[in-house]
Amino acid sequence: MYELMSLKVKCPICGKSLMNHDQMIDNEPSIKLNIEVAKNRGTINLSSIYGSYNYKADIEMIPDEIVKFFCPHCTAQIISDVDCLTCKAPMIPFHLDMGGKVSVCSRIGCKDHKVEFEDLSIALNRLYQEYGYGAKQSEKDSNIKPSKKIPEISKTDEKKEIIESGTFIQAYCPSCKKSLIEDEMLKVKISNGEEGYLMLSPYLNVFSSKSTIFLPEDKTIKIVSCPHCEKSLISEKMKCEICGSPVAKIEVSARTKLLDFYLCTKKGCKWHGLSEDDLYDIRLDDSDEW
C-alpha cells in the first residue's frame, strides 16, 4: 500500500466530507473536526496521511486524555462501541470515500489505528487510479503546481540537465554515502525532544510526508540526521530562501554526477534547492524556488 496515502474521509453519521483544504497538514488537505478535551471545546485538523500522527488544534491537547470528536456539519459525536486494543479508549471511525472505514484511537498519544475496506479489490483499483502503480502520483493528483510565470529559456539553460517534476530521486547521506531510500521513501532520523523518523516522498515536487513522532506545523525540526551513521544533515552554510530556516543537506544522483540537494526543516515549507555550483549544470523542473 502507498506509504503516503492520503485518505479522503466523511462523517459516518451525516455522510458529509470532513476534508479541509484551507489547513494543510503534512502538505495534504486535513481532516477537520470539533473536539472536547477535559471539558474544553475547540477544533482539530488531523493529518489525512495514513500512519501520520500530526495535527493542529486550537486548544491544549493533554497527554493521555480521551478526546471527544464531533462532526462540524451535523454536530453529532463520532464514536463507536469498539475499544482500542492498546489502551482501551474508544476508537473513532470515519468512512472512506473509496469504501470502508478508518478508525483512530481517541486517547491523546496513542498511535493505534486501522483501516478496513468493504471490497479490497475495488479499493486497490481506486488507489492505483489515484496514485499510480508503484505509488507514483499522477501529475493530476499530486501537489505539483505550475509556475505562475514561464521563465525564458536561455541558451545556457538549453545546455543544462533538467530534473523533471515527478522524477524519483535517489538520495544519499553526504557523510557515509549510504542510501536514504527505504521502502520507496526518503527516510531521515529526526528529533524534536523525542526521537523518530521522517519519511518524505522521493518524487521531485511531490511534498507529502509523514513522521513517527508529532511535528507541529510551521515549526522547524531541531535535529535531522542520517539513519545509518547518525551524523547531522543540517547545513552550516545554507538557509531556506523563503523562510530563513535551517536546511538539511543530502546528495541526490543526476545523470552526470551527485548533487548537493537542500530541504527546508520548517514543517510545511516546500522550499528545496541546489548549490550555486550545481545550478550551472542542473535545473529543477517547476520547482517552488524559481
N, C-alpha and C positions, 0 to 999 in steps of 0.2 A: 504494500500500500504506500502511496505517496507520503514521504516523510513530512512534507509541509502542506498537507491537505487542508484547505480552508473550508470548513463546514458551514453551510447555509442552514440556519435553524428557524423554527417558528414555534409559537406558543402551542402547547399541547391541548389548551382549553379552547381558545378562540381561533386558532389556526393562522393568526396574522404573523408576518415576518418580524423577527427580533433583530434583524441586521441593521446596523447603523454605519452609514458611510461618512458621517461627519467626524467621528472619532476613530482613528486608525490605531490598532494595537498589533504589534509585530508586522507593521506595514500592510495590514489587511483590514477590511471592514470588521468592526467589532460586534459583539452581541450585547445589546443594551437592555438592562433590567432595573426595576425598582427593588430596593433591598431594605431589610431591617436587621440591625446588629445591636444587641444589648439595648433594645428599645429606641435606638437612634435610626431614623429613616433617611435614605438617600438614594443615589443611583450608582450603578456599576457598569463598566464596559469590559466584558470578558474577551480574551483572545479567541478568535474563531479557528486558529490553527490547532488541529488535533494534537494533544500532548503538550501544549504550551500552558503554563500556569500564570501568565502575565495578565494584568488587569489594571484598570484605572477607576478609582472610587472617590466620591466626594465626601465620604465620612470615614472615620478611623476603622480599619479592619483589624480587630483584636484577635491575636493568635488563639486558636483552639475554640473560639466562639462559633456557634452554629448560626448561619445566615439564613434568613427567610427571603425567598425570591418571589417577586410579583411581576406579572405581565404589565408593561407600560400602556397597553391598549385596553384590555378588559379589566385590569387591576386585580384579577384573581391571583391567589397564591399558587405558585407552581411547586408541587410536592408529590411524593409518591409514598407507598407503604413499603418500599424496598429500602433496607438499610445498607450502609457501606460495610463491606466485608473487612475493612481495615480498622475503622474507628466506631462503627455502629451508628453514625449520624445518618439522617435521611438522605437518600440520593435524589437529585433534581433532574427530571427528564425533559429533554427538548426534542421535538420532532424534526427530522431531517427532510429537506426538500427532495432529496433523492430517494426517500422511503426509508423507514426505520427510525431509530432514535439514538441519541447520545445522552448519557447520564453522567453527572459530576457530583462529587461529594459536597455537602453543604457546610462542612466544617472547615474553617479557615486554616490553611496549612496542609490539609490532607490532599494527596495527589491522586486519589483513587478515581478512576473514570472508566467508562466502557462505551463502545459503540455497537449497535445491533442493526442489521439490515433486514428489511422484510423479505427481499429477494436479492441474494448476494450477486447473482449473475447480472441483474438489471443495474444494481448499484455499481458494479465494476465497469459495465459498459458506459455508464454516465461519467464515472471517474476518468476513463480513458478518453472520452469525448471532450471533457473539460480540460484535462491536464496533459493528455497525450500519452502514448506508450512510453514506459520507462521514466515517467514523472516529469517529462519536459513540458512546461506550459506552452500553450499556443500563444501566438502574438496577440490574438484577440482577447484572451482571458488573463494575460499577465499584467503586471503593473508597469510595463514599458510605456512611456509616454513620449510621443514625438516632440522634437524641439519646436518651440513657438516660432523660431525663425530658422530658415535653412541657410547655413553658412556657405559662403562661396568657396568652392574647392580650387585651391591654387595649384600651380604646377608642382610645388613642393609636396602638397597633400596627396597628389596623384601617385607619388613615389612611395608614400607611407603604406605600411601594412595596416589594414583595418580589422580590428576585432569586432565582429558584428554582435548586436544585441541577441541574446538567446544562446550565445556560444558557451559550451561547457568549459569552465576554466579549471585547468589542473593547477592546484595550489600547493606550495611547499613552504616549510619553515626556512627563514633566511639563515638560521644558525646551524641546525643539524641536517638540513636539506631533505628531511623526510616528508612524505606526502601528508597534507592536511585533509585529504578527501577520505571519508569513511562512509560506507553505505550510500554513496552518491550524494553526500552532503559535505560542506566545508565546515570542519569541526575545530574549534579552539577552546582552550581552557580559560575560564573567567572567574573573577572573584569580586564581590561587592559586599564584603563582610561574611558572605557564605560562598563556598566554592562550588562550581558546577561547570557545565559546558554550554557553549552557544553553537547552534547549528544554523548555518546560512545556506541559502540557495547558491549553488556553484555556477548558475547561469547568469551571464552578464546582463545587468539591468533588470533582473528579477529579484526583488528585495525582500521576499518572505524569509522569516526566521523563526526559530523557537529556542527556548533555553530550559535547562533543567532546574534553574532557580528563578525566583521572581526578579524581574528587571523593571524598575519604574520607567514610564515613558518620559522622554525629554531629559533624562539623566545620563551622565557618562558612566561607562564601565571602568572601574578603577584599575583593574588588573586584567590584561589579556596576554596569554602565554601559549607556547606550543604544548600540545598534549603529550608529546614524546620527550623532549629534553627539558621542558618547563621553563625555558628562557623567555624573557619578556618580548612581546611583539610590538610594544609601544615605541613609536619613532621618537627619537630625541630631537630631530630637526624639523619635521613636517607638522603642520596643524591643518585642521579642516578649513577649507576655503569658504565654507558657508557659515559655520557657527563658531569657528575658532577652537573647537575641542581637540584633544589629543587624537591621533590616528594610529591604527595598527598597521604595521608593515608586513606583508607577506610577499612571496615570489610566485609569479604565475608564468606559465610557458606560452610563448608565442612561436610562430613559425621559425623565427630567426634566432631567438635567444630567451633566457629567463629575464623577466621584468620585475622591478620593484613596484608593487601594487599597494595602494593605501586605502584604508577603510576608516570612516569616522567612528569613534567609540561612543558617540551620543545616541541613545536609543531613539530610533525614529528618523534620524538624519540619513539621507540617501547619498551623501557625497562620497565619491571614490575617485581616485586619480592615479596618474603615473608620475614618475620622477621627471624633472626637466630634461635630463639626458635622453630618456626614452621617448619623449614627445617628438624628437626629431625623426624617429623611425616608425612610431606606432601611433595610431589614432583609435580611440574607443568610439564605437558607433552609438549615436544617440544618447550619450551619457549626460547625466544631470549637471555636471560641472562645466559643460561647454555652453 
